[in-house]
Amino acid sequence: MSKPHQNRGTTHEGVIIAAFGRHYEVIVAGQAGQEESRLKCYPRGKRSTFACGDEVEIEASGSDQGVITALKPRRNLLWRSDAFREKLIAANLSQVVLVTATEPGFSDLLISRCIAAAESQHLKTLIVLNKADLAGPLPAARRMLAPFERLGYEVVEMSARAGADSLRPYLAGQRSIFVGQSGMGKSTLTNALIPEARAATREISEALNSGKHTTTFARLYPLDGGWLIDSPGLQAFGLAHLTPDELAASFVEFHDHLGKCRFRDCQHEAEPGCALHSAVDSGAIDARRFGHFLQIRDEIRQAKRQSQGW
């Protein structure tokens, strides 16, 4: 694709379609009959606080390079954090697609973390169970996902190696991101949906002289009236940026019970008259999910203490 010439010093609006360190690829819409162009961009200043999907203003510094000068308002931001670091994952999404697989196995705690992050940003969540053609481990994977399905999170079973057409209706017109542990098949799904993804990845790796695989950085691809971001495999998803109350609100099954404890300052631990504990005892709240909440909440409290030097 030919690139329109970008005059040095001119300002353009664009969307970040790849983010790796302080290096970003920004797509800029063509003007006056010109084709869209892709620029290699760097932030102005030392701070690099941009994410894939961000809408930005850039100042051209050459025919294929630019400087990011401004961030336009975000509709939402998916990110993770611990006591000392934060990682921006993607912005301006409409849904998060959690990719799991029958093997090598997945963490339901990580799913709860990702869902909490999505719910806190008012994003839809779709769960994909990949490698569903493997009959042996399939029942165990289904049991692991059953509590999420009962909460209304849709689970789509498929095998990416057999094609991804069954997933297309869920992605059409959406701004989606694939999130999940390494080995779940996110990149296989991306390549099945977007054959040119392999070539795009190769081009960026050569440009960075890194030879890195696609899952080492987030990458946005246009897809069926929307777009799709393939993100790096996750082994951790800290939520230190949430308050305990925000975390509780992100567990949708808690909504009917919050504010109904005997004590206004109930910590949902050993206090008598705790509405959440009563809901767990009656089966209204899944005990394992409640355990996830307590574990994540304790991590948030610990992160707050660490960040304050306690």
C-alpha positions in Angstrom: 0.0 0.0 0.0 1.4 3.4 -1.0 1.7 5.9 1.7 0.7 9.6 1.4 3.4 12.0 2.1 3.2 13.4 5.6 4.6 17.0 5.8 6.9 17.6 8.7 5.2 19.6 11.4 1.7 18.9 10.3 -0.8 17.6 12.9 -3.0 14.5 12.3 -5.5 12.4 14.2 -4.9 8.7 14.4 -5.4 5.4 16.3 -2.6 3.5 18.0 -2.7 0.0 16.4 0.5 -1.4 18.0 2.2 -0.7 21.2 5.7 -1.9 22.2 7.6 0.0 24.9 8.0 3.6 23.8 7.4 2.8 20.2 3.9 2.9 18.7 2.4 2.4 15.3 -0.4 4.8 14.5 -2.8 4.6 11.6 -3.9 8.0 10.1 -6.9 8.3 7.9 -6.2 9.6 4.4 -7.4 13.0 3.3 -8.4 14.4 -0.1 -8.5 11.0 -1.8 -5.3 9.8 -0.2 -5.0 6.3 1.3 -4.5 5.8 5.0 -1.0 5.8 6.3 0.9 4.1 9.2 3.5 6.1 11.1 6.1 4.9 13.6 5.5 7.3 16.5 7.1 8.1 19.9 5.6 10.1 22.8 6.7 13.6 23.5 8.6 13.6 26.8 9.7 10.8 29.0 6.3 9.4 30.0 4.7 6.7 27.8 1.1 6.4 28.9 -0.6 5.2 25.7 -2.4 2.0 24.9 -3.4 0.1 21.8 -6.7 1.5 20.7 -6.0 5.0 21.9 -7.1 7.9 19.7 -4.2 10.4 19.5 -3.0 13.6 17.8 0.4 13.3 16.2 2.8 15.7 14.6 4.6 14.3 11.5 8.4 14.3 11.7 9.0 12.6 8.4 7.3 10.6 5.6 6.7 7.6 8.0 7.4 8.9 11.5 5.7 11.1 14.0 5.5 12.4 17.6 2.4 11.8 19.7 1.4 15.2 21.0 -2.0 14.6 22.6 -4.3 11.9 23.9 -8.0 12.2 23.0 -10.5 11.3 25.8 -10.9 7.6 26.4 -14.2 5.8 26.6 -12.6 3.1 28.8 -9.2 1.6 29.6 -8.3 -2.0 30.4 -5.2 -2.2 32.5 -3.6 -4.1 35.3 -1.4 -3.0 38.2 0.4 -4.1 41.4 1.9 -2.0 44.2 4.6 -0.5 42.0 3.8 -0.9 38.3 0.9 -0.6 36.0 0.4 -2.0 32.5 -2.0 -0.4 30.1 -3.5 -3.1 27.9 -6.0 -1.5 25.5 -8.4 1.5 25.3 -11.8 2.3 23.7 -13.0 -1.3 23.7 -16.6 -2.6 23.6 -15.9 -6.1 24.8 -13.2 -8.4 26.4 -12.9 -11.9 24.9 -11.3 -14.2 27.5 -9.6 -17.1 25.7 -9.3 -20.4 27.6 -8.6 -23.9 26.4 -9.1 -27.5 27.4 -5.3 -27.8 27.6 -2.8 -26.8 28.9 -5.4 -25.8 31.5 -6.3 -22.4 32.8 -6.8 -20.5 36.0 -10.4 -19.6 37.0 -8.9 -17.0 39.4 -7.3 -15.2 36.4 -10.7 -15.3 34.7 -12.3 -13.6 37.8 -9.6 -11.0 37.7 -10.1 -10.2 34.0 -13.9 -10.1 34.4 -13.5 -7.7 37.4 -11.3 -5.4 35.2 -13.8 -5.5 32.4 -16.8 -4.9 34.7 -15.1 -2.0 36.4 -14.9 -0.4 32.9 -18.5 -1.4 32.0 -17.2 -3.7 29.2 -19.0 -6.9 28.0 -17.2 -10.2 28.5 -17.2 -13.2 26.2 -15.5 -16.4 27.2 -14.0 -18.7 24.5 -13.2 -22.3 25.2 -10.7 -23.3 22.6 -9.5 -26.8 21.7 -13.0 -28.1 22.5 -12.3 -30.9 20.0 -10.2 -32.6 22.7 -12.8 -34.9 24.3 -10.6 -36.0 27.3 -10.1 -32.7 29.1 -13.4 -31.1 27.8 -15.7 -32.0 30.8 -13.2 -30.6 33.4 -12.9 -27.3 31.4 -16.7 -27.0 31.2 -17.0 -27.5 35.0 -14.4 -24.8 35.6 -16.4 -22.4 33.4 -19.8 -23.3 34.6 -19.9 -20.7 37.5 -19.2 -17.9 35.0 -21.8 -19.2 32.6 -24.4 -19.3 35.3 -23.7 -15.6 35.9 -24.7 -14.8 32.3 -21.2 -14.7 30.7 -21.6 -16.5 27.4 -19.1 -19.4 26.6 -18.4 -20.2 23.0 -16.8 -23.6 22.4 -14.6 -24.0 19.3 -11.4 -25.3 17.9 -9.3 -22.5 16.3 -7.3 -25.0 14.2 -10.5 -26.0 12.5 -11.3 -22.3 11.7 -12.9 -19.4 13.6 -16.0 -18.7 11.6 -18.2 -19.6 14.5 -16.7 -16.8 16.5 -17.2 -14.1 13.8 -20.8 -13.2 14.7 -19.7 -12.3 18.3 -16.9 -10.0 17.0 -18.7 -8.3 14.1 -19.0 -4.5 14.8 -17.3 -4.9 18.1 -14.0 -3.4 19.4 -12.7 -6.6 21.0 -9.5 -7.8 22.7 -8.3 -11.3 23.1 -7.0 -11.8 26.7 -5.8 -15.0 28.3 -2.9 -17.1 29.5 -0.1 -18.2 27.2 -0.9 -21.3 25.2 -4.6 -20.8 25.0 -4.5 -20.1 21.2 -5.1 -16.4 21.0 -2.7 -15.9 18.1 -4.1 -19.0 16.3 -7.5 -17.5 16.6 -6.3 -14.2 15.3 -4.6 -15.8 12.4 -7.7 -17.8 11.5 -9.8 -14.7 11.6 -7.3 -12.4 10.0 -4.9 -14.2 7.6 -2.8 -11.1 7.0 -2.0 -10.9 10.8 1.1 -13.1 10.3 2.5 -10.8 7.7 1.8 -7.7 9.7 3.6 -9.2 12.7 6.6 -10.1 10.6 6.8 -6.5 9.3 6.8 -5.0 12.8 9.4 -7.5 14.0 11.7 -6.7 11.2 11.1 -2.9 11.8 12.1 -3.4 15.4 14.9 -5.8 14.5 13.6 -8.0 17.3 12.2 -11.1 15.7 9.6 -11.2 18.5 6.4 -13.2 18.2 3.1 -11.5 17.9 2.1 -12.2 21.5 4.9 -10.0 22.9 3.0 -6.8 22.2 -0.6 -5.7 21.6 -1.7 -5.4 18.0 -5.0 -4.1 16.5 -6.5 -5.4 13.3 -9.7 -4.2 11.5 -12.3 -6.9 11.5 -15.9 -7.1 10.2 -16.9 -3.5 10.9 -15.0 -3.2 14.1 -11.5 -4.3 15.3 -9.7 -6.9 17.2 -6.6 -6.6 19.5 -4.4 -9.7 20.1 -2.6 -9.1 23.4 0.3 -10.8 25.1 -0.3 -13.9 27.2 -1.0 -13.2 30.8 0.2 -15.1 33.9 -0.8 -12.3 36.4 -3.5 -9.7 36.4 -3.2 -7.4 39.4 -6.1 -5.0 40.3 -4.3 -2.7 42.7 -5.9 0.3 41.0 -9.4 -0.8 42.2 -10.7 0.0 45.7 -12.2 -2.9 47.7 -15.7 -1.4 47.1 -15.0 -1.2 43.3 -13.9 -4.8 43.3 -17.0 -5.9 45.1 -19.2 -4.0 42.6 -17.4 -5.8 39.7 -18.7 -9.2 41.0 -22.1 -9.1 39.4 -23.5 -11.8 41.7 -22.9 -9.5 44.7 -25.2 -6.8 43.6 -28.3 -8.0 45.3 -26.5 -8.5 48.6 -24.2 -5.5 49.0 -25.5 -3.1 51.6 -27.6 -5.7 53.4 -25.1 -6.9 56.0 -25.9 -6.3 59.7 -23.0 -4.0 60.1 -22.4 -1.1 57.7 -18.6 -1.6 57.8 -18.8 -5.3 57.3 -15.6 -6.7 55.8 -17.3 -9.9 54.7 -15.0 -12.0 56.8 -16.2 -13.4 60.1 -18.8 -10.8 61.1 -22.2 -12.1 62.1 -25.0 -11.2 59.7 -22.9 -10.9 56.7 -25.2 -10.9 53.6 -22.5 -12.2 51.3 -21.7 -15.2 53.6 -25.4 -16.0 53.8 -25.6 -15.9 50.0 -22.7 -18.3 49.8 -24.3 -20.6 52.3 -27.5 -20.6 50.4 -25.8 -21.2 47.0 -26.7 -17.8 45.6 -23.0 -16.9 45.4 -20.5 -19.6 44.2 -18.1 -20.3 47.1 -15.1 -20.4 44.8 -15.9 -17.0 43.3 -16.3 -15.6 46.8 -12.9 -17.0 47.6 -11.5 -15.2 44.5 -13.0 -12.0 45.7 -11.4 -12.3 49.2 -8.0 -13.2 47.7 -8.0 -10.3 45.2 -9.2 -7.9 47.9 -6.4 -8.9 50.2 -3.9 -8.4 47.4 -5.3 -4.9 46.8 -5.0 -4.0 50.5 -1.4 -5.3 50.6 -0.5 -3.4 47.4 -1.9 -0.2 49.0 0.3 -0.8 52.1 3.4 -1.5 50.0 2.9 1.5 47.8 2.6 3.7 50.9 5.8 2.2 52.4 4.1 0.4 55.3 
